[in-house]
Amino acid sequence: MSKKLTYYSQKVDGKHTISPSELKRRNDWLEAEKDGCIEHTMRRAVKPKSYKQVKTIFGLLIDSIIEQANDRGIDTSEFIKCLIDDVPSGNGLTADFLYQLFLTVCPVVDDDGKKVTLSGMSTVQSAKFFDECRNLTASKTGIYVADPDPNWNKKNSTERSKNVRP
């Protein structure tokens, strides 16, 4: 028997929609299945996070950490040494580096025990992931990330830095 597939879609204004990433997951799963009968079960679920929510949360988290790390002269080695030991030094922090690091140190797993990336997380999972990343960063490096502000991307970096705790 093959593994169960869970994917999320929405019904908005009477129309059923599915995100491109969820559609790809569903199609990949169907492609891998053998010919035969497939059971589909539908139920109302926790609304998955929106693309706008992902941009707000990770734009704020990653942008705040990079900005404050640069202001304090913290590079990748120092940042990681605050979290773990024996890491190469000399590279500045990047969004991709932070994302991959947080997926490693604050993993989110699905019902089958597999690690989930941001695109596969529900609203609840992504909110918990954000809080874990933020709390770990604050406790280990002293870099504080404020609560998400839906208008964060409309502010300039000077206004964002006012959210930094002394």
C-alpha positions in Angstrom: 0.0 0.0 0.0 1.3 3.4 -0.9 1.7 6.3 1.6 -1.2 8.7 2.2 -1.1 12.1 0.5 -2.5 15.2 2.2 -2.7 18.4 0.3 -4.6 21.6 0.8 -6.9 23.6 -1.5 -9.5 26.3 -1.0 -13.0 27.1 -2.1 -13.3 30.9 -2.7 -16.4 32.5 -4.1 -17.7 29.1 -5.1 -14.5 28.1 -7.1 -12.1 25.4 -6.0 -8.4 26.5 -6.2 -5.1 24.8 -5.4 -1.7 26.5 -5.1 1.0 25.5 -7.7 3.1 23.8 -5.0 0.2 21.8 -3.7 -0.9 20.9 -7.3 2.7 19.7 -8.0 2.8 17.5 -4.9 -0.6 16.0 -5.8 0.4 15.4 -9.4 3.8 13.9 -8.4 2.0 11.5 -6.0 -0.5 10.5 -8.6 2.3 9.9 -11.1 4.1 7.6 -8.7 1.0 5.6 -8.0 0.2 2.3 -9.8 -2.9 2.0 -11.9 -6.0 1.2 -10.0 -8.5 2.6 -7.7 -7.6 5.7 -5.6 -9.7 6.8 -2.6 -10.2 10.6 -2.2 -11.3 11.9 1.2 -12.1 15.6 1.7 -12.6 17.5 4.9 -12.4 21.0 6.2 -8.9 21.8 7.4 -7.0 24.5 9.1 -6.5 27.1 6.4 -2.9 26.8 5.0 -0.8 30.0 5.0 -1.1 32.3 2.1 1.8 33.4 0.0 1.4 36.9 1.5 1.7 35.4 5.0 4.9 33.6 4.1 6.4 36.8 2.6 5.4 38.8 5.7 6.7 36.3 8.3 9.9 35.3 6.5 10.6 38.8 5.2 10.4 40.1 8.7 12.3 37.3 10.4 15.1 37.0 7.9 15.3 40.8 7.1 15.5 41.7 10.9 18.2 39.1 11.6 20.4 40.1 8.7 20.0 43.8 9.4 20.8 43.4 13.1 23.6 40.9 12.5 25.2 43.3 10.0 24.9 46.2 12.4 26.6 44.1 15.2 29.2 42.7 12.8 28.0 39.1 13.3 28.9 36.8 10.4 27.8 33.3 9.7 30.4 31.7 11.9 29.6 33.8 14.9 25.9 33.4 14.3 26.1 29.7 14.1 28.6 29.4 16.9 25.9 31.1 19.1 23.7 28.1 18.1 26.2 25.3 17.5 30.0 24.8 17.5 32.7 24.2 14.8 31.4 26.1 11.8 33.5 27.7 9.1 33.8 31.5 9.3 34.0 34.6 7.1 30.7 34.6 5.2 27.9 37.1 5.6 24.4 36.0 6.5 22.0 35.4 3.5 18.3 34.7 3.3 18.9 31.2 1.9 21.5 30.4 4.6 19.1 31.4 7.4 16.2 29.5 5.8 18.2 26.3 5.5 19.6 26.7 9.0 16.2 27.2 10.6 14.8 24.2 8.7 17.6 22.2 10.3 17.6 23.6 13.9 13.8 24.0 14.1 12.4 21.2 12.0 8.7 20.8 11.3 7.4 17.3 10.6 4.2 16.1 9.0 1.9 13.3 10.1 4.2 10.7 8.4 7.3 12.0 10.3 8.9 13.7 7.3 10.4 17.1 7.5 8.3 19.8 5.9 9.6 22.9 4.0 7.8 26.2 4.3 5.7 25.6 1.2 4.3 22.4 2.8 3.5 24.0 6.2 0.0 24.9 7.4 -0.7 28.2 9.0 -0.4 26.6 12.4 2.9 24.9 11.5 4.4 28.1 9.9 3.4 30.2 12.9 5.0 27.7 15.3 8.1 27.6 13.1 8.4 31.4 13.1 8.1 31.5 16.9 10.7 28.8 17.4 13.2 30.5 15.0 12.6 33.9 16.7 12.9 32.5 20.2 16.1 30.5 19.4 17.7 33.6 17.8 16.8 35.8 20.7 18.0 33.4 23.3 21.3 32.5 21.6 22.3 35.7 19.8 20.4 38.5 21.5 18.8 39.4 18.1 15.1 40.2 18.7 12.5 40.0 15.9 9.3 41.9 16.6 5.8 40.4 16.1 4.8 40.3 12.4 3.6 43.6 11.0 1.6 43.1 7.8 2.9 46.4 6.5 6.6 45.6 7.2 7.6 45.8 3.6 6.3 49.3 3.2 8.7 50.6 5.9 12.3 51.5 5.3 15.1 49.8 7.2 15.5 52.7 9.6 11.9 52.3 10.8 12.4 48.5 11.0 15.5 48.9 13.2 13.4 50.8 15.8 11.8 47.4 16.6 15.2 46.3 18.0 15.5 45.8 21.7 18.5 47.5 23.3 
